[in-house]
Every structure is written in structure tokens, then in C-alpha cells.
Amino acid sequence: MASSNVAQAADLIGELGIQLRDLEAGVAQQTPSRMPGSWPAQ
């Protein structure tokens, strides 16, 4: 059963990572002047 618990923990950490990345992207969109390198030139 320990392996399934580890898998569940890994899934949870992955979900948190995705949410954190989305949150950071939203903050970057609200403050474009602070992160000029993140905007695509195309």
C-alpha cells in the first residue's frame, strides 16, 4: 500500500505545481513591466 500512497502524493504535488505555475502566469500577466523577458516577441 505504500507505493499507492507515494503515487497519490506525487499526483497531488503535480497538481499543486500546475496550479502554482498558472498562478504565477496570472501574476505575470497583471504586471508585464516587471517581467519583460517573459513576453514573446512574435
Phi, psi and omega in degrees: 000339183296324182295323179292325177295320179295319180296318179296319179296319179296319178296318181296317179296321178297317179297317179296321179297318179296316180296320180295319179296319178297319180296317179296322178296320179295319179294321180295324179292327181283336182231074184291332183291337183279334182232074183291334183284347185273353183267132180291141182280340183292000000 
